[in-house]
Amino acid sequence: MGFVKNILSGRKKKRGKVDPLGLAVELGEKVADADLPKCAIVVLNWNGKQHLEPCFETLSALDYPEDKYEVVLVDNGSNDGSVEEMREEHSWVQLVENEENVGFSKGCNQGVKSAGAPEVVVFLNNDMRVEEAWLRELVSPIARGECVATTAKMYSWDGKLMNSAGGGMNFHGIGIQRGYLEDPGPEYDWPRKTLFACGGAMAMDARVFKELGGFDEEFFAYYEDVDLGWRTWIAGLEVIYTPDAVCYHHHSSTSRRLPPEMVRLLQVRNPLLACFKNYGDEAFDKVLPALLALSVRRMFASSGIEDDAPFRIEQAETGSAGPVRKMWERARGGASDSFPLTRIATADLIGLNDLLGDWDHWMERRQAVQATRERPDEEIFRLFLKPAWCIDDEAGYQELHKGLLKDLGIRELFDGLTDDEPEPHK
């Protein structure tokens, strides 16, 4: 972590704008072309042929010295003609072809390794289009030494709604895209510290990215950016939302093409993994029981179980042969050993077991992250924005969520650290 410490000690301090959580920052002057860093822009693609033209058309028209940036497309086994289109229409882009879908995390890491020798690595979703100044504005804070990673202002494709203006999360790891589906407004126009840089449009110092291990490939997709941002702050470094780096996004264009249970598994498991790895010991002891309890309750709520009587001994039939005998006879009569469970609840169970069924491995991963710690949890928690936000409207889940916050002392961890912006969309 030697380089990380050098970055931290050499960084200039900026006087922050007054705001409730102290997240505002002041950015420096425009960076001259000669001082702009060499960048590698990595774009991942999986059967996204329809997105390629607007994405690469805007990347080819960037207001950035042509000899200072390269673009790498990593294709994850597409069969929709994406590769052929790249060769015919965008031959200036370096093309990396995978025979199968290796995931967002591994694909992005692969793109970085395939690039030349960039000073800054940049990640952009294939379903984006960017403004001319996007790259210049995105990397300038890194070039000035104000932070080691940045995230862009993301609008909906038509520009009518916000898509992302930095990120946070609730206490059990559910990510928050600040401003998502809100009307654009001045509150999204000033730079500020952010828990993580959205992997759909972000930049990071290349050596820091490497030292921190890049995106966690075991996440496969989703929440790898939350995890990386959290690890960045733990290491004593900073991530900044820079609103002058503007892009437009087709939200969830990939996830809509997948069976919902596949997406659900990752979106349940990966927040658990991020929390397991990144919370400091004191907070970890309080939060871990809540993580597991909420996961189980949400799984039950989506299980489709409407009648639990077959499992209640109080409901067993009585008679001259006795309840135990009756149940045994029923089983011998061909009653099935299986019980129907929804695919969503099954995905939840598998996701939970990916952590609990490999405990030693994830404890080792946790210890590796904690060994890099240069900043206490208390300085990071204000970046969560909405730590007490409840993701599910089911009555039992909400009751449990509220009780855990109070009874496990979790609310005390975040006293005074909630912003006053609208509740996130679910």
C-alpha positions in Angstrom: 0.0 0.0 0.0 3.0 2.3 -0.3 1.8 4.2 -3.3 -1.6 4.7 -1.8 0.0 6.3 1.2 2.1 8.6 -1.0 -1.0 9.7 -2.8 -2.7 10.5 0.4 0.2 12.5 1.9 0.7 14.5 -1.2 -2.9 15.4 -1.9 -3.8 19.1 -1.6 -6.6 19.9 0.8 -9.7 21.7 -0.5 -12.0 23.7 1.6 -15.5 22.1 1.4 -18.8 23.9 0.7 -21.1 24.1 3.8 -23.6 21.2 3.7 -25.2 18.9 6.3 -22.9 16.0 6.0 -19.8 17.9 5.0 -19.5 16.2 1.6 -19.1 19.2 -0.7 -15.7 19.8 -2.2 -14.2 22.6 -4.3 -12.4 21.5 -7.5 -9.4 23.3 -9.1 -8.9 25.0 -12.4 -9.0 23.5 -15.8 -6.2 21.1 -16.5 -4.0 22.0 -19.5 -3.8 19.4 -22.3 -0.2 18.8 -21.6 -1.0 17.8 -18.0 -4.0 15.5 -18.8 -3.2 11.9 -18.0 -3.1 9.0 -20.4 -6.4 7.1 -20.1 -7.7 3.7 -21.1 -11.5 3.6 -21.5 -12.9 0.1 -20.9 -16.3 -0.8 -22.2 -17.9 -4.2 -21.5 -20.4 -5.8 -24.0 -22.6 -8.8 -23.9 -25.1 -8.9 -26.8 -25.5 -5.2 -26.8 -25.1 -4.5 -30.5 -27.9 -2.0 -30.5 -26.0 0.2 -28.1 -22.6 0.3 -29.8 -23.0 3.0 -32.4 -24.1 5.9 -30.0 -21.6 4.8 -27.5 -18.5 4.8 -29.7 -19.7 7.6 -31.9 -19.5 9.9 -28.9 -16.3 8.4 -27.6 -14.7 9.1 -31.0 -15.6 12.8 -30.6 -14.2 13.5 -27.1 -12.6 16.8 -26.4 -9.4 15.1 -25.2 -6.0 14.8 -26.9 -6.3 11.8 -29.2 -2.8 10.5 -28.3 -3.8 10.4 -24.6 -6.7 8.0 -24.6 -7.4 4.5 -26.0 -10.6 2.6 -25.9 -10.9 -1.2 -25.2 -14.1 -3.2 -25.8 -14.3 -6.5 -23.9 -16.9 -8.7 -25.5 -18.3 -11.4 -23.2 -19.2 -14.1 -25.8 -21.8 -12.1 -27.7 -23.7 -13.9 -30.5 -25.8 -11.0 -31.8 -23.2 -9.6 -34.3 -21.5 -7.2 -31.8 -18.0 -8.4 -32.7 -18.6 -8.1 -36.4 -20.0 -4.6 -36.0 -17.0 -3.5 -33.9 -14.6 -4.8 -36.6 -16.5 -3.1 -39.4 -17.6 0.2 -37.9 -15.3 0.8 -35.0 -12.0 -0.7 -36.0 -10.1 2.0 -34.0 -11.2 0.3 -30.8 -9.1 -2.5 -29.3 -11.3 -5.6 -29.2 -10.9 -8.3 -26.6 -13.0 -11.4 -27.2 -14.1 -13.9 -24.6 -15.8 -17.2 -25.5 -18.2 -16.9 -22.7 -19.7 -14.3 -20.3 -17.0 -13.9 -17.6 -19.0 -11.2 -15.8 -18.6 -7.4 -15.4 -15.9 -7.5 -12.7 -13.6 -9.9 -14.5 -14.2 -8.4 -17.9 -13.4 -4.9 -16.7 -10.2 -6.1 -15.0 -9.3 -7.9 -18.2 -9.8 -4.7 -20.2 -7.4 -2.9 -17.9 -4.8 -5.6 -18.3 -5.2 -5.4 -22.1 -4.6 -1.7 -22.3 -1.3 0.0 -22.8 0.2 1.8 -19.8 -2.6 4.2 -18.7 -2.3 6.5 -15.8 -6.0 6.5 -15.3 -8.5 3.7 -16.1 -12.0 4.6 -17.1 -15.1 2.4 -17.2 -18.2 3.1 -19.2 -21.3 1.0 -19.8 -22.0 0.1 -23.4 -25.5 1.6 -23.1 -24.1 5.2 -22.6 -23.5 8.2 -24.7 -21.2 10.9 -23.4 -20.8 14.7 -23.9 -17.6 16.0 -25.5 -16.1 17.2 -22.2 -17.0 14.0 -20.3 -13.6 12.5 -20.1 -11.7 15.7 -19.5 -14.0 16.6 -16.6 -14.0 13.0 -15.2 -10.2 12.7 -14.9 -9.3 16.2 -14.1 -9.8 15.9 -10.3 -7.5 12.8 -10.4 -4.9 14.7 -12.4 -5.0 17.6 -9.9 -4.5 15.1 -6.9 -7.9 15.9 -5.4 -9.0 12.3 -5.2 -8.1 8.9 -6.7 -11.5 8.1 -8.3 -14.4 10.0 -9.8 -17.9 9.3 -11.0 -19.9 11.1 -13.6 -23.3 12.8 -13.7 -25.7 10.3 -15.3 -29.0 11.3 -16.9 -31.7 9.1 -18.4 -31.2 8.6 -22.1 -33.5 11.5 -23.0 -32.0 13.7 -20.3 -35.3 14.4 -18.6 -34.5 12.6 -15.3 -31.4 12.0 -13.2 -29.9 8.5 -13.2 -27.0 8.9 -10.8 -25.2 11.8 -9.0 -23.0 9.8 -6.7 -23.8 6.9 -4.5 -24.5 5.7 -1.0 -26.1 2.7 0.7 -28.2 1.6 3.6 -26.6 -0.2 6.6 -27.0 -3.7 5.2 -25.4 -2.9 1.9 -28.3 -2.0 -0.5 -26.8 0.5 -2.9 -28.2 3.9 -3.6 -27.8 5.9 -6.8 -28.3 9.4 -5.6 -30.9 11.3 -7.6 -32.2 8.2 -9.4 -35.5 9.1 -11.3 -35.6 12.6 -9.8 -35.9 15.7 -11.8 -32.6 17.5 -12.5 -31.9 20.3 -10.1 -29.1 22.5 -8.7 -28.6 20.1 -5.8 -26.9 17.7 -8.3 -24.7 20.4 -9.8 -21.9 20.7 -7.2 -19.1 18.2 -6.7 -19.1 16.2 -3.5 -17.5 13.1 -1.9 -19.3 9.9 -2.6 -19.1 6.4 -1.2 -18.5 4.8 -4.5 -18.1 5.6 -8.2 -20.8 4.0 -10.3 -19.1 1.4 -12.5 -21.2 2.6 -15.4 -19.2 5.8 -15.7 -16.2 6.2 -13.5 -12.4 6.8 -13.5 -9.6 5.7 -11.2 -5.9 6.2 -10.8 -4.5 3.1 -12.5 -1.9 2.3 -9.9 -4.4 2.6 -7.1 -6.9 0.4 -9.0 -4.1 -2.3 -9.2 -3.0 -1.9 -5.6 -6.6 -2.3 -4.3 -7.1 -5.4 -6.5 -9.5 -3.9 -9.0 -13.1 -5.1 -9.1 -13.7 -8.2 -7.0 -14.2 -10.9 -9.6 -16.1 -13.1 -7.2 -19.0 -10.6 -7.3 -19.4 -11.4 -11.1 -21.7 -8.4 -11.6 -23.6 -5.8 -9.4 -22.2 -4.1 -6.4 -18.6 -4.6 -7.4 -18.4 -0.8 -7.7 -19.9 -0.3 -4.2 -17.3 -2.7 -2.8 -14.4 -1.0 -4.6 -15.4 2.5 -3.5 -15.8 1.3 0.1 -12.3 -0.3 0.0 -10.9 2.9 -1.4 -12.2 5.0 1.6 -10.9 2.3 4.0 -7.4 2.7 2.4 -7.5 6.4 3.3 -8.3 7.7 -0.2 -11.2 9.6 -1.6 -13.9 9.3 -4.3 -15.6 12.4 -5.8 -18.7 13.0 -7.8 -17.9 15.4 -10.6 -21.1 16.9 -12.1 -19.5 18.4 -15.2 -18.7 15.0 -16.6 -22.1 14.3 -18.2 -23.4 11.2 -19.8 -26.8 9.5 -20.7 -27.8 6.0 -19.8 -30.2 3.3 -20.9 -30.8 2.0 -17.3 -30.8 -1.8 -16.8 -30.7 -2.7 -20.5 -28.7 -5.8 -19.7 -30.5 -7.1 -16.6 -33.9 -6.9 -18.3 -32.7 -9.7 -20.7 -31.9 -12.1 -17.8 -34.2 -14.3 -15.8 -35.1 -12.4 -12.7 -33.9 -15.1 -10.3 -30.4 -14.8 -11.7 -30.3 -11.0 -11.1 -31.9 -11.5 -7.7 -29.2 -13.9 -6.5 -26.4 -11.4 -7.2 -28.3 -8.5 -5.8 -28.9 -10.4 -2.5 -25.5 -12.0 -2.2 -23.2 -9.2 -3.2 -24.4 -6.6 -0.7 -23.8 -9.2 2.0 -20.3 -9.9 0.7 -19.5 -6.1 0.6 -20.6 -5.6 4.2 -18.9 -8.8 5.3 -15.6 -7.6 3.9 -15.6 -3.9 4.6 -17.2 -3.1 8.0 -14.7 -2.6 10.8 -14.8 -5.1 13.7 -16.9 -3.1 16.1 -19.6 -2.3 13.6 -19.3 -5.8 12.0 -20.3 -7.5 15.3 -23.5 -5.4 15.4 -24.4 -5.5 11.8 -23.8 -9.2 10.9 -26.8 -10.6 12.8 -29.0 -8.0 11.1 -27.7 -8.8 7.6 -28.6 -12.5 8.1 -31.9 -11.9 9.8 -33.1 -9.4 7.1 -32.0 -11.8 4.3 -34.0 -14.7 5.8 -37.1 -12.6 6.4 -37.0 -11.2 2.8 -36.6 -14.8 1.5 -39.6 -16.0 3.5 -41.7 -13.1 2.4 -41.1 -14.0 -1.3 -41.2 -17.8 -0.8 -44.8 -18.3 -1.8 -45.6 -20.2 1.4 -49.2 -19.4 2.2 -49.9 -22.2 4.6 -47.4 -23.6 7.1 -49.8 -26.0 8.7 -48.1 -29.1 7.2 -45.0 -28.2 9.3 -46.8 -27.5 12.6 -47.0 -30.3 15.1 -49.9 -28.5 16.7 -51.8 -29.0 13.5 -51.1 -32.7 13.3 -54.2 -35.0 13.1 -55.1 -36.9 16.3 -56.8 -40.2 16.7 -56.6 -43.7 18.2 -53.3 -44.3 16.4 -51.8 -41.1 17.7 -50.4 -38.1 15.7 -46.9 -39.4 15.1 -48.3 -42.7 13.8 -50.7 -40.8 11.5 -47.9 -38.7 10.1 -45.7 -41.7 9.5 -48.5 -43.5 7.7 -49.1 -40.5 5.5 -45.5 -40.3 4.5 -45.5 -44.0 3.6 -48.6 -43.4 1.5 -46.5 -41.3 -1.0 -46.5 -37.8 0.4 -43.7 -35.9 -1.3 -40.5 -35.0 0.6 -40.3 -31.7 -1.3 -42.2 -28.5 -0.9 -42.8 -25.8 -3.5 -40.7 -22.6 -3.2 -40.6 -19.7 -5.6 -37.5 -19.2 -7.8 -36.9 -15.8 -6.2 -36.8 -17.3 -2.7 -34.5 -20.1 -3.9 -32.2 -17.5 -5.4 -32.1 -15.7 -2.0 -31.2 -19.0 -0.3 -28.4 -19.8 -2.7 -27.0 -16.2 -2.4 -27.0 -16.5 1.4 -25.3 -19.9 1.2 -22.6 -18.5 -1.0 -21.5 -16.6 2.0 -22.3 -19.0 4.9 -21.2 -22.1 3.0 -17.8 -20.7 2.4 -17.1 -19.0 5.7 -13.4 -19.5 6.0 -12.8 -18.1 2.5 -14.8 -15.0 3.1 -13.2 -14.5 6.5 -9.8 -14.5 4.8 -11.1 -12.0 2.3 -12.4 -9.8 5.1 -9.0 -9.9 6.9 -7.2 -8.9 3.7 -9.4 -5.8 3.4 -9.1 -4.9 7.1 -5.3 -5.1 6.8 -5.4 -2.1 4.5 -7.4 0.1 6.9 -6.2 3.7 7.1 -9.6 5.3 8.0 -12.1 4.4 10.7 -15.7 3.5 10.0 -16.9 6.7 11.7 -15.4 8.8 8.9 -17.0 6.6 6.2 -20.5 6.2 7.6 -21.6 9.8 6.5 -21.1 8.6 2.9 -23.9 6.1 3.3 -26.5 8.9 3.0 -29.5 6.8 4.0 -28.3 4.1 6.4 -31.8 3.4 7.8 -33.5 3.2 4.5 -35.8 0.1 4.3 -35.8 -1.6 0.9 -38.9 -3.8 1.4 -42.6 -2.7 2.0 -43.7 -6.1 3.5 -45.0 -5.4 7.0 -43.0 -8.1 8.8 -39.8 -7.1 7.1 -40.3 -3.4 8.1 -41.0 -4.4 11.7 -37.8 -6.5 11.8 -35.8 -3.8 10.1 -36.9 -1.2 12.6 -36.3 -3.5 15.6 -32.8 -4.5 14.5 -31.8 -0.9 14.1 -32.9 -0.1 17.7 -32.2 -3.3 19.6 -28.7 -4.1 18.1 -27.5 -0.6 18.6 -27.1 -0.1 14.8 -28.9 3.2 14.8 -26.3 4.6 17.2 -23.6 4.0 14.6 -25.2 6.5 12.2 -26.6 9.2 14.6 -26.8 12.5 12.7 -25.5 10.9 9.5 -28.6 10.9 7.3 -29.1 13.4 4.5 -32.4 15.2 3.9 -32.8 14.3 0.2 -35.8 12.2 -1.0 -36.1 8.6 -0.1 -34.5 6.4 -2.9 -36.7 4.7 -5.4 -37.1 1.0 -4.9 
